[in-house]
Amino acid sequence: MSIALKKLARELEKIDHFLLQAEKNFGHLLEKVHPSNQKIAVNLLNYLALRSLDIRELQDGLHAAGLSSMASSESHVRGQLLAILQRIGLPKDIPHPVFNYARSKASLLQKSTALFGQKSTDSVPNIMVTFDTDFADDYAKVKKLLLAGMNVARINCAHDDEGTWLKMIKHIRKASQATGLDCKIYMDLAGPKIRTVIKKKGKLKIEEGQNIYLMDETQMDDEKNTVGCTLKGIVEQLKVDETVLFDDGMVKTKVVKIENGRAKLQVLRISSEKKRIKAEKGINFPDSTLVTPALTEYDKACLPFIQKHANMVGYSFVRNTKDIMLLQEVLGKNAQLDLVLKIETPQAVKNLPDLLFCGLRQENLGVMIARGDLAVEIGFERMSEIQEEILWICEAAHVPVIWATQVLDTLNKSGLATRSEITDAAHAALADCVMINKGKHIIRTMATLRDILQRSGGHHVKKRYTFRPLSIAMRFMGQYSSKLKL
């Protein structure tokens, strides 16, 4: 064996020891997951431990030696490491509980199929379609959607009512029986409603540099330049210099003072042509740590219907493990409903490893990258980086991912796609399921999406990434940094 290979072997064995050490120190997390997810949880921990290190120099050495650089080993981290040591010439066995490539591939497929059902084409992700109110009275359209390739029907509980939802579900069941095509039903919990309240004329004219005030809607008076917020107790949770965004980030402000139960905001940027804030627009607090529970009383009232009729429930604005445990407690131990965590806040991104370990306590788990609110909260310029990190970590956890928000949105609305959204749709082939919203060109959009995904599906595994330390992994592993040594 050459000196270079001996050096590579020593580095790999040090990392293997580090991974095993992490398993011991994080044993309390592994013990709580569902029995069927034990091996998966270990692999997730292996990946997080590996990604807390900087192994770019090692990867270059492995690549130069004609060996795997571990660049696509998310689903079978330790198995890949041991396989490389075997190739170098060391007498290493891969224990059966450890995923090798073949076993990890089978596990990923099994988890995706359990959540979304059987696919007709392996290389094309599942397609989820958001239902519009009109679908409740249009069986023919629902049937066309199934024939066009819809695998999952999404019903948003923030809109309509149980009567309308039931009509939609009956159409789905009827169309599925008529076509012989299976379709899972996914229902989104509405989550906390954080919207603007404007008393006079429903809009407030603003200028950059101007000061306005934000306060609870229940405490609003008739003072000018005041915006109410539907989230009770919001002012007490804000701090000076924190950012407050209105209308999907179209208006950016910062907190300059907290006084008399209201927050004084300075308008920093207005990106819309009309310089105003309207009523019923979303408000985002990307810098603030909100203590509002993700599960509202309205959500709890919806859950009995969801449990009776849906296959999956989407958990909106989940931020920490307490949110998940609250939902699991309400659902009960015998719940058959599969859970999809919607990642749409900076806190959810930071806490993703903990959220996954907690979610893996039940048999089937999914993650939705809700790119609308997430992009507003973390900044559009970081979206590409963050969505890839979520994909990597979820693959390590064998958790299927839904790629959501504004996929081929212009095509869906106008009938003509932009160049950038075609590229974005191709990137969606990295996910297990792609969500498209309602639109008047939805059938054409689905056909275009399937064509793009089919062309892209055979290419996305042909990539090489280098593993610089991943901040999410470093933060998670840092909880026990004093006990872990490489």
FENURQUI-V423424 format. One record per residue. N is the residue number from 1. PHI is phi in radians with two decimals (none if undefined). PSI is psi as a letter, one per 40 degrees, with the letter a starting at -180 (999 if undefined). OMEGA is omega in whole degrees, -180 to 180 (999 if undefined). Layout:
n | phi | psi | omega
N | PHI | PSI | OMEGA
N | PHI | PSI | OMEGA
//
This chain:
n | phi | psi | omega
1 | none | h | -178
2 | -1.23 | i | 179
3 | -1.07 | d | -179
4 | -1.10 | d | 180
5 | -1.19 | d | 177
6 | -1.08 | d | 179
7 | -1.13 | d | 178
8 | -1.08 | d | -180
9 | -1.10 | d | 179
10 | -1.09 | d | 180
11 | -1.11 | d | -180
12 | -1.16 | d | 179
13 | -1.18 | d | 175
14 | -1.10 | d | 179
15 | -1.16 | d | 179
16 | -1.06 | d | 177
17 | -1.08 | d | 179
18 | -1.10 | d | 179
19 | -1.14 | d | 180
20 | -1.16 | d | 178
21 | -1.13 | d | 179
22 | -1.11 | d | 179
23 | -1.02 | d | 180
24 | -1.20 | d | -175
25 | -1.28 | d | 179
26 | -1.90 | f | -178
27 | -1.02 | d | -179
28 | -1.11 | d | 177
29 | -1.34 | d | -177
30 | -1.20 | d | -177
31 | -1.15 | d | -171
32 | -1.58 | e | -176
33 | -1.32 | i | 179
34 | -1.04 | i | -178
35 | -0.89 | d | -179
36 | -1.27 | e | -178
37 | -1.89 | e | -177
38 | -1.03 | d | -179
39 | -1.12 | d | 179
40 | -1.12 | d | -180
41 | -1.10 | d | 177
42 | -1.11 | d | 179
43 | -1.12 | d | 177
44 | -1.05 | d | 179
45 | -1.12 | d | 176
46 | -0.99 | d | -178
47 | -1.16 | d | 180
48 | -1.10 | d | 178
49 | -1.10 | d | 180
50 | -1.08 | d | -176
51 | -1.36 | e | 172
52 | -1.47 | e | -179
53 | -1.86 | i | 173
54 | -1.81 | h | -176
55 | -1.99 | f | -177
56 | -1.10 | d | 179
57 | -1.15 | d | 177
58 | -1.09 | d | 180
59 | -1.08 | d | 178
60 | -1.07 | d | 179
61 | -1.13 | d | 178
62 | -1.12 | d | -179
63 | -1.12 | d | -180
64 | -1.14 | d | -180
65 | -1.51 | e | 180
66 | 1.35 | f | -179
67 | -1.91 | i | 175
68 | -1.09 | h | 178
69 | -1.65 | e | 179
70 | 1.16 | e | -174
71 | -1.24 | d | 180
72 | -2.23 | f | -173
73 | -1.90 | e | -176
74 | -0.90 | d | -173
75 | -1.43 | e | -176
76 | -2.68 | f | -168
77 | -1.06 | d | -175
78 | -1.23 | d | 177
79 | -1.06 | d | 178
80 | -1.18 | d | 179
81 | -1.06 | d | 180
82 | -1.18 | d | 178
83 | -1.14 | d | 178
84 | -1.15 | d | 178
85 | -1.08 | d | 175
86 | -1.08 | d | -179
87 | -1.12 | d | 179
88 | -1.18 | d | 177
89 | 2.17 | e | 179
90 | -1.46 | i | -179
91 | -1.36 | g | -178
92 | -1.93 | h | 173
93 | -1.81 | i | 174
94 | -1.78 | h | -178
95 | -1.00 | i | -176
96 | -1.05 | d | 178
97 | -1.12 | e | -180
98 | -1.54 | h | -180
99 | -1.25 | h | 163
100 | -1.67 | a | -176
101 | -1.06 | d | -176
102 | -1.12 | d | -179
103 | -1.20 | d | 179
104 | -1.20 | d | 179
105 | -1.09 | d | 179
106 | -1.16 | d | 180
107 | -1.17 | d | 178
108 | -1.04 | d | 180
109 | -1.15 | d | -179
110 | -1.10 | d | -180
111 | -1.17 | d | 179
112 | -1.16 | d | -180
113 | -1.16 | d | 180
114 | -1.08 | d | -177
115 | -1.48 | d | -171
116 | -1.88 | e | -177
117 | 1.64 | i | -177
118 | -1.31 | h | 177
119 | -1.59 | i | 177
120 | -1.42 | d | -180
121 | -2.26 | h | -174
122 | -1.06 | d | -174
123 | -1.40 | e | -178
124 | -1.87 | h | 177
125 | -1.07 | i | 174
126 | -1.12 | i | 180
127 | -2.07 | h | 177
128 | -1.84 | h | -180
129 | -2.10 | h | 176
130 | -1.37 | h | -178
131 | -1.47 | h | 175
132 | -1.61 | i | 178
133 | -0.95 | d | -178
134 | -1.07 | d | -178
135 | -1.11 | d | -180
136 | -1.10 | d | -179
137 | -2.04 | f | -176
138 | -2.43 | g | 180
139 | -1.06 | d | -177
140 | -1.04 | d | -180
141 | -1.18 | d | 179
142 | -1.05 | d | 179
143 | -1.12 | d | 178
144 | -1.09 | d | 179
145 | -1.09 | d | 178
146 | -1.09 | d | -179
147 | -1.17 | d | -180
148 | -1.43 | e | 175
149 | 2.11 | e | 178
150 | -1.18 | h | 176
151 | -1.78 | d | -176
152 | -2.35 | h | 176
153 | -1.78 | h | -179
154 | -1.83 | h | 176
155 | -2.03 | h | -178
156 | -1.64 | h | -177
157 | -1.26 | e | 175
158 | -1.28 | e | -178
159 | -2.20 | i | 175
160 | 1.15 | a | -177
161 | -2.58 | i | -175
162 | -1.07 | d | 179
163 | -1.09 | d | 179
164 | -1.19 | d | 179
165 | -1.05 | d | -178
166 | -1.15 | d | 177
167 | -1.07 | d | 178
168 | -1.03 | d | -177
169 | -1.14 | d | 178
170 | -1.11 | d | 177
171 | -1.10 | d | -180
172 | -1.10 | d | -180
173 | -1.10 | d | -179
174 | -1.14 | d | -180
175 | -1.15 | d | 179
176 | -1.11 | d | 179
177 | -1.19 | d | -178
178 | -1.23 | d | -176
179 | -1.68 | e | -175
180 | 1.33 | e | -179
181 | -1.81 | h | -179
182 | -1.36 | i | 178
183 | -2.54 | h | 177
184 | -1.37 | i | 179
185 | -1.95 | h | -179
186 | -2.03 | h | 180
187 | -2.12 | h | -179
188 | -1.55 | h | 168
189 | -1.23 | i | -176
190 | -1.22 | d | -177
191 | 1.31 | i | -179
192 | -1.12 | h | -179
193 | -1.58 | h | -180
194 | -2.02 | g | -174
195 | -2.30 | i | 178
196 | -1.42 | i | 173
197 | -2.23 | h | 178
198 | -2.09 | h | -173
199 | -1.30 | d | -174
200 | -1.65 | h | 175
201 | 1.10 | e | 176
202 | 1.24 | e | 178
203 | -2.70 | i | -179
204 | -2.20 | h | 178
205 | -1.30 | h | -177
206 | -2.39 | i | 175
207 | -2.39 | i | 176
208 | -1.10 | h | -177
209 | 1.60 | e | -179
210 | -1.29 | i | 173
211 | -1.75 | h | 174
212 | -2.26 | i | -177
213 | -2.15 | i | 177
214 | -2.09 | h | 179
215 | -2.68 | i | 177
216 | -1.04 | i | -180
217 | -1.09 | d | -179
218 | -1.25 | e | -178
219 | -1.93 | e | -177
220 | -1.18 | i | 173
221 | -2.05 | a | -178
222 | -1.64 | e | -179
223 | -1.15 | i | -180
224 | -1.22 | i | 175
225 | 1.03 | f | -179
226 | -2.09 | h | 176
227 | -1.99 | h | 176
228 | -1.56 | i | 178
229 | -2.17 | h | -178
230 | -1.28 | e | -179
231 | -1.51 | h | -177
232 | -1.17 | h | 177
233 | 1.35 | e | -175
234 | -1.19 | d | -174
235 | -1.07 | d | -179
236 | -1.14 | e | -178
237 | -1.66 | e | -178
238 | -1.68 | i | 177
239 | -2.26 | i | 179
240 | -1.03 | h | 180
241 | 1.41 | e | 176
242 | -1.33 | i | -177
243 | -1.53 | i | 172
244 | -2.21 | h | -177
245 | -1.98 | i | 178
246 | -2.11 | i | 171
247 | 0.98 | g | 179
248 | 0.98 | f | 177
249 | 1.46 | e | -180
250 | -1.16 | d | 178
251 | -2.14 | h | 180
252 | -1.93 | h | 177
253 | -2.33 | i | 172
254 | -2.33 | i | -180
255 | -1.35 | h | 179
256 | -1.90 | e | -179
257 | -2.91 | i | 172
258 | -1.95 | h | -176
259 | -2.65 | h | 173
260 | 0.89 | f | 176
261 | 1.29 | e | 178
262 | -2.49 | i | 179
263 | -1.82 | h | 176
264 | -1.52 | h | -176
265 | -2.00 | i | 172
266 | -1.82 | h | 180
267 | -1.34 | h | -178
268 | -1.69 | d | -175
269 | -2.64 | h | 173
270 | -2.21 | h | -175
271 | -1.75 | e | 179
272 | -1.62 | i | 180
273 | -1.14 | d | 179
274 | -1.59 | h | -174
275 | -1.45 | g | -178
276 | -2.81 | i | 171
277 | -1.99 | h | -178
278 | -1.79 | i | 177
279 | -1.21 | i | 177
280 | 1.16 | f | 175
281 | -1.72 | i | -178
282 | -1.24 | i | 175
283 | -2.16 | h | 178
284 | -2.10 | i | -179
285 | -2.20 | g | -171
286 | -1.12 | d | -178
287 | -1.66 | e | -172
288 | -1.69 | i | 175
289 | -1.73 | g | -177
290 | -1.51 | i | -179
291 | -1.77 | e | -179
292 | -1.17 | h | 179
293 | -1.08 | i | 179
294 | -1.25 | d | -177
295 | -1.67 | h | -179
296 | -1.64 | i | 177
297 | -1.11 | d | 177
298 | -1.11 | d | 177
299 | -1.03 | d | -180
300 | -1.07 | d | 179
301 | -1.19 | d | -180
302 | -1.39 | d | -170
303 | -1.06 | d | 178
304 | -1.01 | d | 178
305 | -1.14 | d | -179
306 | -1.09 | d | 180
307 | -1.08 | d | -177
308 | -1.34 | d | -169
309 | -2.02 | d | -172
310 | -1.80 | i | 174
311 | -1.64 | d | -177
312 | -2.38 | i | 173
313 | -2.12 | h | 177
314 | -1.64 | h | -176
315 | -1.75 | h | -175
316 | -1.44 | i | 174
317 | 0.98 | f | 174
318 | -1.19 | h | -176
319 | -2.17 | d | -176
320 | -2.60 | i | -176
321 | -1.17 | d | 177
322 | -1.07 | d | 178
323 | -1.06 | d | -179
324 | -1.16 | d | -178
325 | -1.13 | d | 177
326 | -1.12 | d | 179
327 | -1.14 | d | 180
328 | -1.08 | d | 178
329 | -1.17 | d | 180
330 | -1.17 | d | -179
331 | -1.22 | d | -179
332 | 1.61 | i | -175
333 | -1.19 | d | -175
334 | -1.66 | e | -178
335 | -1.14 | h | 179
336 | -1.71 | e | -176
337 | -1.34 | h | 177
338 | -1.38 | i | -174
339 | -1.89 | h | 173
340 | -2.11 | h | 179
341 | -1.52 | h | 179
342 | -1.61 | h | -179
343 | -1.63 | h | -175
344 | -2.50 | e | 177
345 | -2.37 | i | 176
346 | -1.03 | d | 180
347 | -1.12 | d | 179
348 | -1.15 | d | 178
349 | -1.12 | d | -179
350 | -1.08 | d | -176
351 | -1.66 | e | -174
352 | -0.93 | d | 179
353 | -1.00 | d | 179
354 | -1.11 | d | 178
355 | -1.07 | d | -179
356 | -1.19 | d | 179
357 | -1.05 | d | 179
358 | -1.21 | d | 180
359 | -1.14 | d | -180
360 | -1.24 | e | 174
361 | -1.24 | e | 172
362 | -1.89 | i | -167
363 | -1.13 | d | -176
364 | -2.03 | h | -177
365 | -2.46 | i | 174
366 | -2.33 | i | 177
367 | -2.29 | h | 173
368 | -1.92 | h | 172
369 | -1.49 | g | -177
370 | -1.46 | g | -166
371 | -1.24 | e | 180
372 | -1.16 | c | 179
373 | -1.14 | d | -178
374 | -1.09 | d | 179
375 | -1.11 | d | 178
376 | -1.12 | d | -174
377 | -1.28 | d | -175
378 | -1.66 | e | -177
379 | 1.77 | h | -176
380 | -1.04 | d | -177
381 | -1.20 | e | -180
382 | -1.71 | e | -171
383 | -1.08 | d | -178
384 | -1.07 | d | -180
385 | -1.11 | d | -174
386 | -1.19 | d | -178
387 | -1.16 | d | 176
388 | -1.22 | d | 179
389 | -1.10 | d | 177
390 | -1.10 | d | 178
391 | -1.05 | d | -179
392 | -1.09 | d | -176
393 | -1.16 | d | 179
394 | -1.18 | d | 176
395 | -1.14 | d | 177
396 | -1.10 | d | 179
397 | -1.58 | e | -177
398 | 0.95 | f | -180
399 | -1.82 | h | 180
400 | -1.09 | i | -176
401 | -2.05 | h | 174
402 | -1.80 | h | 180
403 | -1.65 | h | -169
404 | -2.20 | i | 171
405 | 1.49 | h | 171
406 | 1.05 | f | 174
407 | -1.30 | h | -177
408 | 0.88 | f | -174
409 | -1.15 | d | -180
410 | -1.16 | d | 176
411 | -1.05 | d | -178
412 | -1.10 | d | -177
413 | -1.55 | d | -172
414 | -1.91 | e | -177
415 | 1.66 | e | 180
416 | -2.35 | h | -178
417 | -1.46 | i | 171
418 | -1.54 | i | 180
419 | -1.10 | d | -176
420 | -1.17 | d | -178
421 | -1.33 | d | 172
422 | -1.15 | d | 178
423 | -1.11 | d | 179
424 | -1.09 | d | 180
425 | -1.11 | d | 178
426 | -1.13 | d | 179
427 | -1.15 | d | -180
428 | -1.13 | e | 178
429 | -1.09 | e | 177
430 | -1.26 | e | -178
431 | -1.61 | i | 179
432 | -1.56 | d | -178
433 | -2.61 | i | 180
434 | -2.10 | h | -179
435 | -1.77 | h | 172
436 | -2.09 | i | -178
437 | -1.53 | i | 178
438 | -1.17 | i | 179
439 | -3.12 | i | -175
440 | -1.30 | e | 178
441 | -1.97 | f | -170
442 | -1.16 | d | -180
443 | -1.16 | d | 177
444 | -1.11 | d | 179
445 | -1.09 | d | 179
446 | -1.13 | d | 179
447 | -1.12 | d | 178
448 | -1.13 | d | -180
449 | -1.07 | d | 179
450 | -1.08 | d | 179
451 | -1.12 | d | 179
452 | -1.10 | d | -177
453 | -1.15 | d | 180
454 | -1.17 | d | 179
455 | -1.25 | d | -176
456 | -1.52 | d | -171
457 | -1.02 | d | -179
458 | -1.47 | e | -174
459 | -1.87 | d | -166
460 | -1.24 | e | 176
461 | -1.47 | e | -177
462 | -1.58 | g | -177
463 | -2.52 | i | 176
464 | -2.37 | h | 177
465 | -1.87 | i | 171
466 | -1.78 | i | -172
467 | -1.71 | g | 166
468 | -1.28 | i | 179
469 | -1.02 | h | -180
470 | -1.67 | h | -173
471 | -1.03 | d | 179
472 | -1.09 | d | 180
473 | -1.20 | d | 180
474 | -1.08 | d | 180
475 | -1.12 | d | -180
476 | -1.15 | d | -178
477 | -1.18 | d | -179
478 | -1.09 | e | 177
479 | -1.06 | d | -177
480 | -2.24 | f | -174
481 | -1.06 | d | -178
482 | -1.21 | d | -178
483 | -1.70 | e | -175
484 | -1.85 | h | 178
485 | -2.36 | h | 178
486 | -1.58 | 999 | 999
//
